[in-house]
Amino acid sequence: MTIDFPSPTVPAANRADVFTGYLDFFRESLLAKTATLPEAELRTSRLPSGWTPLELVKHLRHVERRWIEWGFQGRDVGDPWADQRDDRWHVTDEETLAQLTAELRAQGVHTTEVITTNDLDEAGRPGDRWEGADPATLERICFHLVQEYARHLGHLDIVAELAGAATGE
């Protein structure tokens, strides 16, 4: 799936559309880049930090889950840190790009629904996600998600370039 960059010169109906447009673009760009990598590259780290592209896909799915479901909605999500083991990102040998792609896209559908059906000025539900602090507004959560995706998409560009795969938008 290809999504056009949500140019600031193209009008949006509202702030929620701006956030969902950027999130959709970054999510699909991440998935398009990982789809160009050979299987061995998906499970190999090219960086000293040790993360792999598959781990990044899983991580971003759980980032959305932590901020939207656990934080904003106040839902019990079981293990909110299920993308980590021993303080680092982790995937099992059984997890595939197809599976993780489907999970990330499904999470994105949920995120879009939450963003478009709630007021961006609404604060999240109090709970463990906030570690005693006041819950953030949905708008602040959206800003955080956009920066998280943008930062990690840049990281993936470096990895893709080192692997000889496609880079850029």
C-alpha positions in Angstrom: 0.0 0.0 0.0 1.4 3.4 -0.9 0.3 6.6 0.8 1.2 10.1 -0.4 3.2 12.3 2.0 0.7 14.5 3.9 2.1 17.7 2.6 1.5 20.8 4.8 0.3 22.6 1.7 -2.6 20.2 1.2 -5.6 21.3 3.5 -6.8 18.8 6.1 -10.4 18.8 7.5 -9.2 19.0 11.1 -6.2 18.3 13.4 -7.2 14.6 13.8 -6.9 14.2 10.0 -3.4 15.7 10.2 -2.3 13.3 12.8 -3.8 10.2 11.2 -2.4 11.2 7.8 1.1 11.4 9.1 0.8 8.2 11.2 -0.6 6.3 8.2 2.2 7.6 6.0 5.0 6.7 8.4 3.4 3.3 9.2 3.1 2.4 5.6 6.6 3.8 4.7 8.1 1.6 7.5 6.3 -1.5 6.1 7.3 -0.7 2.5 10.9 -0.5 3.5 10.9 -3.7 5.5 9.1 -5.5 2.6 12.2 -4.7 0.4 14.6 -6.4 2.8 15.6 -10.0 2.3 14.5 -12.3 5.2 18.1 -12.6 6.5 18.3 -8.8 6.8 14.9 -8.6 8.7 16.4 -10.7 11.5 20.0 -9.2 11.4 21.2 -6.1 13.2 23.6 -3.8 11.3 23.9 -1.4 14.2 25.8 -1.5 17.5 22.5 -1.1 19.4 21.5 -4.6 18.2 17.9 -4.1 17.0 16.6 -5.8 13.8 14.0 -4.5 11.3 11.4 -7.1 12.5 11.9 -6.0 16.1 11.3 -2.4 15.0 8.0 -3.3 13.4 6.9 -5.2 16.5 8.1 -2.3 18.7 6.1 0.3 16.9 2.9 -1.8 17.1 3.4 -2.0 20.9 4.2 1.7 21.1 0.8 2.5 19.6 -0.8 0.0 21.9 0.9 1.4 25.0 0.0 5.0 24.3 -3.5 4.6 22.8 -5.0 1.6 24.5 -3.2 1.4 27.8 -2.6 5.1 28.2 -5.4 7.1 26.6 -8.1 4.5 26.8 -7.0 3.0 30.1 -7.4 -0.5 28.9 -5.8 -3.6 30.5 -3.5 -4.8 27.7 -2.0 -7.7 29.5 1.8 -7.2 29.1 2.2 -3.7 27.7 5.9 -4.4 27.2 5.4 -7.6 25.1 7.8 -6.3 22.5 10.7 -6.5 24.9 12.7 -9.2 26.6 15.7 -8.6 28.9 15.4 -4.8 28.4 15.6 -4.9 24.6 13.3 -5.4 21.6 12.6 -9.1 20.8 10.9 -11.2 18.2 10.6 -15.0 18.3 11.7 -17.3 15.4 8.0 -18.0 14.7 7.1 -14.3 14.2 7.1 -13.3 10.5 7.0 -10.0 8.6 3.6 -10.9 7.3 2.2 -11.5 10.8 3.9 -8.4 12.3 2.7 -6.3 9.4 -0.9 -7.4 9.9 -0.7 -6.7 13.6 0.8 -3.2 13.0 -1.9 -2.4 10.4 -4.6 -3.6 12.7 -3.2 -1.5 15.6 -3.2 1.5 13.2 -6.8 1.0 12.4 -7.6 1.1 16.1 -5.4 4.2 16.6 -7.2 6.0 13.7 -10.5 5.1 15.2 -9.6 6.5 18.6 -8.1 9.7 17.2 -11.0 10.4 14.9 -13.7 9.6 17.5 -12.3 11.5 20.5 -11.5 15.2 21.2 -7.8 15.8 20.9 -8.0 17.9 24.1 -9.3 15.0 26.1 -6.8 13.6 28.7 -6.1 9.9 28.9 -7.5 7.7 31.7 -5.6 7.6 34.9 -3.6 4.4 35.4 -0.3 2.7 35.5 0.8 4.0 32.1 1.3 7.4 33.6 3.4 6.3 36.6 1.6 8.8 38.9 1.7 11.8 36.6 -1.4 13.4 35.1 -2.5 11.6 31.9 -1.5 13.3 28.7 -4.1 14.7 26.2 -4.8 12.7 23.0 -3.1 15.5 21.0 0.2 15.2 23.0 0.0 11.4 22.6 -0.4 11.9 18.8 2.6 14.2 18.7 4.6 11.6 20.5 3.6 8.9 18.1 4.4 11.0 15.1 7.9 11.7 16.4 8.4 8.1 17.4 7.6 7.0 13.8 9.6 9.7 12.1 12.7 8.9 14.3 12.5 5.2 13.8 11.8 5.5 10.0 15.1 7.5 9.8 16.8 4.7 11.7 15.4 2.1 9.2 16.6 4.2 6.3 20.2 3.8 7.6 19.7 0.0 8.0 18.2 -0.3 4.5 21.0 1.7 3.0 23.6 -0.6 4.7 21.7 -3.6 3.4 21.6 -2.2 -0.1 17.8 -1.8 -0.1 15.5 1.2 -0.9 15.9 4.4 1.2 14.0 7.7 1.3 10.4 8.4 1.2 
